[in-house]
Amino acid sequence: MSDVHLADLDLNLLVVLRELLRTHSTTSAAKRLGRTQSAVSHALARLRGLFDDPLFLRTGGALRPTARAESLSEPLER
């Protein structure tokens, strides 16, 4: 996360990212977070812009994390 300016970061976005990494689904992440699927999708769009990476690619019915998203998994869990 070294190229992301923390002053520009809404920390709630990291909660969404962590849940997406766990569930690989915007719908499942939304249910677990008590948000709408649309809200999680909008958060993912903001995260993609922030990290300048797609973070997840749709494969079938699931989201597959990119290498960048996977590299964020451990720091998010800590």
N, C-alpha and C positions, 0 to 999 in steps of 0.2 A: 504494500500500500504506500510505498515511498513516494510515488508521483501524484498522489491524491492529497489535496490540501485539506487538512482536517477542519479548518475554519469553514469550508464550503460543505462539509459533510453533515447530513441529517443522520444522527446515530440510529434512528428508527429504521433507516434503510439497511443497516447492518443486521438488524434483527430479521428483516425479511430475507436478506441474502442467506443468512445461516439456515433459516427454515427451508428455503429453496434447495440448498445443498443437502439437507436431510431428506426432503420428500421428492425432489425432482418433479414437482407439479405445482403450478400456481393455484389450482383449486384446493389441493390438500394443504398447501402452506396457508392459504387464506382461512380455511376451516380451523387449523391449529392456532392461528393468530387472532381469530375472531374478527377478521376483515372480509371484505368482498374480494372475489376473484379479480375484479376490475382494479381495485386498489393495489393488489399485489402486482398485477401486470404493469400498472403505472409506476410503481416503485422499481420494478425490474428495468423499465425503460430509463428511469433516472440513474439507476446503478450502471447501466450500460454506457450512458453518457459520461458519468463520473470516472469510470475505469477505462473508458475508450476501448471496450471489448464487449463482444456479444454475451459473455458470461455463460450462457446456456444456448444449446442448439436443439431444436425440436427433432426428435427421432421417434417415429411412431407416436404413441400416446404419452411419451415422457420427455422431459428436458434433460439433455446430457450436458454436464458442466464442461466448459472449456478448460484448458490448462490453467489459465489465469484464475478462473473461479476455484478450481481445485487447490491452487496455491494459497488461496485465502481461507480455506476451510480450517486449517490448524490454528492460525491466529485468531479466527473468530471463536473457536471453541475455548481458547484460553481466556 
